[in-house]
Amino acid sequence: IGVMLLMFGVGLHFHLDDLLKVKGIAIPGALGQSAIATICALGLAVSLGWGIGSGTVLGIAVSVASTVVLLRVLMDHGLVESPEGRVAVGWLVVEDIITVLVLVLLPALAPSSAGSSGNVWTSAGLAVLKLAGLGAIMAFVGARFVPWLLLRVAALKSRELFTLTVLVIAMAVATIGYITFGASMALGAFLAGMVVGQSKVSHQAAADALPMRDAFAVLFFVSVGMLFDARAILHEPWLLAGLLVVVLIVKPLVALGIVIVTGHSLRTGLAVAGGLAQIGEFSFIVAESARALDLMPEAGHHALVACAMISISLNPWLFKRLLDLEPWLKKHPRIYAILNRRVEKLGVETNRAAAAALAATETKRVLIVGYGPVGRTISRRVEEFGLEPI
């Protein structure tokens, strides 16, 4: 419930346009970072004597970051609605979709699934169609019905009924999306929040959900601690150490590299890198499903829990340290220029394209800064010469 309400709250502040704007970095970023983290963890597992299937599942589990933890640190730094915050959330939405597909494909890796790969790939294709169907229904039907419903409830002037309606919408969409369309509950709640966010009463909905969201999010962290068994870690210390290297070092470095290469700012790269340096609820979901298919040994599950606890505990500190790197790097202009070279190049190219388009137009324009008595006089004189003042 904490994860659902948290994702619902984020969806309230997001619109479809916001996600489409970051698709150029979120999709390749999530796919690239997940693939490299999976390969690194697979190599670690194989070196410790695991099979390919079990190692792949372990890699997938550590490649997915926790939505709860990421949003918590973004909220603490006031970055949820910033450009870097939107990139990070869009990145996690793509990871969430990847996780749904992975859960569908897990049976193909199970020891008892020899020869059934065709059925699994059919199931994967069906899962993609279901996700697309859920998105289409929420975009065209939900976007009209839910705001209409909330306005009718608000007109009744019952605060309790309005709060209950908001909760029912969030949980109902999340549950229906999970049972009917195979989507994760977090993704369903996020879509519900995006739909409610289009209503005129979205601010009241956010205010009502906030206290409950924080209370249930706290219970999520309590439940993580209850899963921990310190004795099991003593038997596989190298497994835990290797997983921490992948989560705390490999994932942030890969994310930072992808963000910079794709032409985004250093600050965005540092924020995304810091936010993804942890694992959480989705890792447990993958691990539990894998254990049911005899793909995840008990030691792997305990190592994942320990890795989650350590990375979650360190994440706020690590996130702040990474953001503090930007002012420090600015004191070293050469290094800073190298890291932002791609951004500056894209900016120069955009300006040149705009100048070329301006020069190609028949009407010549003149930019006048200031529109006082002198500015208005210049504007009139410019028009006399057949130029267009701006």
Rosetta blueprint (number, residue, H / E / L):
1 I L
2 G H
3 V H
4 M H
5 L H
6 L H
7 M H
8 F H
9 G H
10 V H
11 G H
12 L H
13 H L
14 F L
15 H L
16 L H
17 D H
18 D H
19 L H
20 L H
21 K H
22 V L
23 K H
24 G H
25 I H
26 A H
27 I H
28 P H
29 G H
30 A H
31 L H
32 G H
33 Q H
34 S H
35 A H
36 I H
37 A H
38 T H
39 I H
40 C H
41 A H
42 L H
43 G H
44 L H
45 A H
46 V H
47 S H
48 L L
49 G L
50 W L
51 G L
52 I H
53 G H
54 S H
55 G H
56 T H
57 V H
58 L H
59 G H
60 I H
61 A H
62 V H
63 S H
64 V L
65 A L
66 S L
67 T H
68 V H
69 V H
70 L H
71 L H
72 R H
73 V H
74 L H
75 M H
76 D H
77 H L
78 G L
79 L L
80 V L
81 E L
82 S L
83 P H
84 E H
85 G H
86 R H
87 V H
88 A H
89 V H
90 G H
91 W H
92 L H
93 V H
94 V H
95 E H
96 D H
97 I H
98 I H
99 T H
100 V H
101 L H
102 V H
103 L H
104 V H
105 L H
106 L H
107 P H
108 A H
109 L H
110 A L
111 P L
112 S L
113 S L
114 A L
115 G L
116 S L
117 S H
118 G H
119 N H
120 V H
121 W H
122 T H
123 S H
124 A H
125 G H
126 L H
127 A H
128 V H
129 L H
130 K H
131 L H
132 A H
133 G H
134 L H
135 G H
136 A H
137 I H
138 M H
139 A H
140 F H
141 V H
142 G H
143 A H
144 R H
145 F H
146 V H
147 P H
148 W H
149 L H
150 L H
151 L H
152 R H
153 V H
154 A H
155 A L
156 L L
157 K L
158 S L
159 R H
160 E H
161 L H
162 F H
163 T H
164 L H
165 T H
166 V H
167 L H
168 V H
169 I H
170 A H
171 M H
172 A H
173 V H
174 A H
175 T H
176 I H
177 G H
178 Y H
179 I H
180 T H
181 F H
182 G L
183 A L
184 S L
185 M H
186 A H
187 L H
188 G H
189 A H
190 F H
191 L H
192 A H
193 G H
194 M H
195 V H
196 V H
197 G L
198 Q L
199 S L
200 K L
201 V L
202 S H
203 H H
204 Q H
205 A H
206 A H
207 A H
208 D H
209 A H
210 L H
211 P H
212 M H
213 R H
214 D H
215 A H
216 F H
217 A H
218 V H
219 L H
220 F H
221 F H
222 V H
223 S H
224 V H
225 G H
226 M H
227 L L
228 F L
229 D L
230 A H
231 R H
232 A H
233 I H
234 L H
235 H H
236 E L
237 P H
238 W H
239 L H
240 L H
241 A H
242 G H
243 L H
244 L H
245 V H
246 V H
247 V H
248 L H
249 I H
250 V H
251 K H
252 P H
253 L H
254 V H
255 A H
256 L H
257 G H
258 I H
259 V H
260 I H
261 V H
262 T L
263 G L
264 H L
265 S L
266 L H
267 R H
268 T H
269 G H
270 L H
271 A H
272 V H
273 A H
274 G H
275 G H
276 L L
277 A L
278 Q L
279 I L
280 G L
281 E H
282 F H
283 S H
284 F H
285 I H
286 V H
287 A H
288 E H
289 S H
290 A H
291 R H
292 A H
293 L L
294 D L
295 L L
296 M L
297 P L
298 E H
299 A H
300 G H
301 H H
302 H H
303 A H
304 L H
305 V H
306 A H
307 C H
308 A H
309 M H
310 I H
311 S H
312 I H
313 S H
314 L H
315 N H
316 P H
317 W H
318 L H
319 F H
320 K H
321 R H
322 L H
323 L H
324 D H
325 L H
326 E H
327 P H
328 W H
329 L H
330 K H
331 K L
332 H L
333 P H
334 R H
335 I H
336 Y H
337 A H
338 I H
339 L H
340 N L
341 R H
342 R H
343 V H
344 E H
345 K H
346 L H
347 G H
348 V H
349 E H
350 T H
351 N H
352 R H
353 A H
354 A H
355 A H
356 A H
357 A H
358 L H
359 A H
360 A H
361 T L
362 E L
363 T L
364 K L
365 R E
366 V E
367 L L
368 I L
369 V L
370 G L
371 Y L
372 G L
373 P H
374 V H
375 G H
376 R H
377 T H
378 I H
379 S H
380 R H
381 R H
382 V H
383 E H
384 E H
385 F L
386 G L
387 L L
388 E E
389 P E
390 I L
